Amino acid sequence: MTSGIRQPPRPCTARLSWARDPRGPDREQPVHHTRIDPAILYFGTPVVLLSTIDEDGVTNTAPMSSVFWLGHTAVLGMGGRSQTAKNLLATGECVINLPSAPLVSAVDALALTTGRDPVPAGKEGVGYRHVSDKLAASGLHGQPGDTVRAERIEECPVNLEAVVASARTLAGQEPGDDAMFLFEAEVSRVHVHEDIRAAGTANRIDPDRWRPLIMSFQRFYGLAGELRPSRLATIDEGWYR
């Protein structure tokens, strides 16, 4: 039984990583880290096109990559000056559309666009422009959702309809345009293209067929082939349900 008192962190006992010394095949040298202070920490996450709806029923679509999943809950992060954040706070509905790597040009066509009119000063200063119909601007097409009013995107191989269960700002921030918001969105319906479904299964995605678009430090990437089998794959996927 623990006392409930937070214990001090244990000292790090990890050994140094080693790399082959270029001065000769039989010499090794320790690999040292360099301390840096990057402006962003986007080491690589999937790109999504987030469809939201305003109080008048108008759908806005925005590219983003601050997203991850815990079970069937998506965690979304974004700035308060975006139309997307405004819509999520007002109506709490969205579709998380995941584009595949071949859709990179359509996604990039939405970069530096916003549904806010007038464009917030901070965004206008770096080149953002107002676009009312994002799907038309990107050449993509909307489809009605089953459980939400926001539109799904036909060309995206994955559409996740979701409803906001919780919304808050980062610690110490007051709600507003200058705040960063975290939204927990519970996925209510999943749609996928048939060609990424694992053969012979009803509810599974084939990772060899699904090629997500990845954003890493403001640049687009796609996945290469599988590096090696994972030990996690020995656990049946249904265990996580």
C-alpha positions in Angstrom: 0.0 0.0 0.0 1.3 3.5 -0.8 1.1 6.4 1.5 -0.4 8.7 -1.2 2.7 11.0 -0.9 4.4 11.8 -4.2 7.9 10.3 -4.1 10.9 12.1 -5.5 11.9 10.9 -9.0 14.6 8.2 -9.0 17.9 9.2 -10.5 18.3 8.1 -14.1 20.4 4.9 -14.4 20.0 4.4 -18.1 23.2 3.7 -20.0 24.5 5.9 -22.7 23.6 4.9 -26.3 26.6 3.9 -28.4 27.5 4.5 -32.0 30.2 3.2 -34.2 33.2 5.6 -34.2 34.0 6.8 -37.8 37.7 6.6 -37.1 37.7 2.8 -37.3 35.4 -0.2 -37.3 36.6 -1.4 -33.9 36.1 1.8 -31.9 33.0 3.0 -30.2 32.0 6.4 -28.8 29.1 7.6 -26.6 26.3 9.4 -28.3 25.5 12.6 -26.5 22.3 14.7 -26.6 22.4 18.4 -27.2 20.1 20.7 -25.3 17.8 22.8 -27.7 14.7 25.0 -27.3 12.5 24.4 -30.4 9.5 26.6 -31.0 7.2 23.6 -31.7 7.3 19.9 -30.8 5.6 18.3 -33.7 7.7 15.2 -34.0 5.2 13.4 -36.3 1.4 13.0 -36.0 -1.3 12.1 -38.5 -3.0 15.0 -40.3 -6.7 15.3 -40.0 -9.3 17.5 -41.8 -11.6 18.5 -39.0 -15.2 19.3 -40.0 -17.2 21.4 -37.6 -20.6 23.1 -37.8 -21.6 26.6 -36.6 -24.9 27.6 -35.0 -26.3 28.4 -38.5 -25.5 24.9 -39.8 -22.5 25.9 -41.9 -19.7 23.4 -42.1 -16.1 24.5 -41.7 -13.2 22.2 -42.6 -9.7 22.8 -41.2 -6.4 20.8 -41.4 -4.7 20.0 -38.1 -2.3 17.5 -36.6 -2.7 18.1 -32.8 -4.7 15.0 -32.3 -4.4 11.6 -30.6 -6.8 8.8 -29.5 -7.5 7.1 -26.2 -9.8 4.2 -26.9 -12.8 5.8 -28.7 -12.0 9.3 -27.5 -10.1 11.7 -29.7 -8.2 14.5 -28.0 -8.0 17.6 -30.1 -5.8 20.7 -29.5 -6.1 24.1 -31.2 -5.9 27.8 -30.7 -9.0 29.8 -29.6 -8.7 32.2 -32.6 -9.7 29.4 -35.0 -13.3 29.0 -36.4 -12.9 25.4 -35.5 -12.6 26.1 -31.8 -15.4 28.5 -31.9 -17.7 25.9 -33.6 -16.7 23.1 -31.2 -17.5 25.4 -28.2 -20.9 26.4 -29.7 -22.2 23.1 -31.1 -19.9 20.3 -29.9 -20.1 18.3 -33.1 -17.4 17.3 -35.6 -16.1 14.8 -38.1 -12.4 13.8 -37.8 -11.5 13.0 -41.4 -8.2 11.3 -42.0 -6.7 11.8 -45.4 -4.3 9.4 -47.0 -0.9 10.4 -48.3 -2.2 10.9 -52.0 -4.5 13.7 -50.7 -1.6 15.9 -49.7 -2.2 18.6 -52.3 -5.8 18.9 -51.3 -4.8 19.2 -47.7 -2.2 21.8 -48.5 -4.7 23.9 -50.4 -6.4 24.6 -47.1 -3.2 25.7 -45.4 -3.3 29.4 -44.4 -7.1 29.6 -44.7 -9.6 30.3 -42.0 -13.3 30.4 -41.6 -13.1 33.4 -39.4 -14.3 36.7 -41.0 -12.6 39.1 -40.4 -9.3 37.1 -40.2 -7.8 37.4 -36.7 -4.9 39.9 -36.7 -2.4 37.3 -35.5 -3.3 35.0 -38.5 -3.6 37.8 -41.0 0.0 38.8 -40.2 1.4 35.5 -41.3 -0.7 35.2 -44.5 -4.0 33.6 -43.6 -7.0 34.4 -45.7 -10.7 33.9 -45.2 -12.4 31.1 -47.2 -16.0 30.4 -46.6 -16.2 27.1 -48.6 -13.2 25.1 -47.7 -14.2 21.9 -49.5 -14.7 23.8 -52.8 -11.3 25.4 -52.3 -9.6 22.0 -51.9 -11.6 20.1 -54.5 -13.1 17.7 -51.9 -16.7 16.8 -51.4 -18.9 16.5 -48.4 -21.3 13.8 -47.4 -24.0 13.9 -44.6 -23.0 12.5 -41.2 -25.1 9.8 -39.5 -24.8 11.0 -35.9 -23.7 14.6 -36.3 -24.6 17.5 -38.6 -21.1 18.3 -39.7 -20.2 16.8 -43.1 -17.9 13.9 -43.7 -15.3 14.1 -46.5 -15.9 11.6 -49.3 -12.3 11.4 -50.4 -10.8 10.7 -47.0 -10.5 7.0 -46.3 -11.5 7.4 -42.6 -14.4 9.5 -41.2 -14.8 9.6 -37.5 -18.0 11.3 -36.4 -17.7 12.6 -32.8 -19.3 14.7 -30.1 -17.4 16.9 -27.7 -17.6 15.5 -24.1 -15.2 18.0 -22.5 -13.5 21.3 -23.4 -11.0 23.3 -21.4 -8.1 25.6 -21.9 -4.5 24.8 -21.0 -3.7 25.3 -17.3 -3.6 29.0 -16.3 -5.2 30.3 -19.5 -8.5 32.2 -19.7 -10.9 31.3 -22.5 -10.5 33.5 -25.5 -8.7 33.9 -28.8 -5.3 33.8 -27.1 -6.0 30.5 -25.3 -5.1 27.0 -26.3 -8.1 24.6 -26.0 -8.2 20.8 -25.4 -11.3 19.0 -26.6 -12.2 15.4 -25.7 -14.5 14.1 -28.5 -16.2 10.8 -28.2 -16.4 8.9 -31.5 -20.0 8.0 -32.3 -19.6 6.5 -35.8 -16.7 5.2 -37.9 -16.8 5.1 -41.8 -13.9 3.7 -43.9 -13.2 3.1 -47.5 -13.6 -0.6 -48.2 -10.1 -0.9 -49.7 -8.4 -0.3 -46.4 -10.4 -2.8 -44.4 -8.6 -6.0 -43.5 -9.7 -8.9 -45.8 -12.1 -11.3 -44.1 -12.8 -9.0 -41.1 -15.8 -6.8 -40.3 -14.2 -4.1 -38.1 -10.4 -4.0 -38.7 -8.1 -1.8 -40.7 -5.2 -3.3 -42.7 -2.1 -1.3 -41.8 -0.5 -2.3 -45.1 -3.4 -0.7 -47.1 -3.9 2.4 -44.9 -1.3 5.0 -45.7 -1.9 8.1 -43.5 -0.6 11.6 -44.2 1.9 12.6 -41.5 3.0 16.1 -40.4 6.4 16.5 -38.9 7.7 20.0 -38.1 5.5 21.7 -40.7 6.4 19.2 -43.5 4.3 16.4 -45.0 5.4 12.7 -44.9 3.9 9.3 -45.7 4.7 6.0 -44.1 7.2 3.6 -45.4 6.8 -0.2 -45.2 6.6 -2.0 -41.9 10.0 -2.1 -40.1 9.4 -5.3 -38.2 6.5 -7.2 -36.4 5.5 -5.7 -33.1 5.1 -7.8 -30.0 1.9 -5.9 -29.3 0.4 -7.6 -32.4 0.3 -10.9 -30.4 -2.6 -9.3 -28.4 -5.9 -9.7 -30.3 -7.2 -6.3 -31.3 -10.6 -7.0 -29.7 -8.9 -6.9 -26.2 -8.8 -3.1 -26.4 -12.6 -2.7 -27.0 
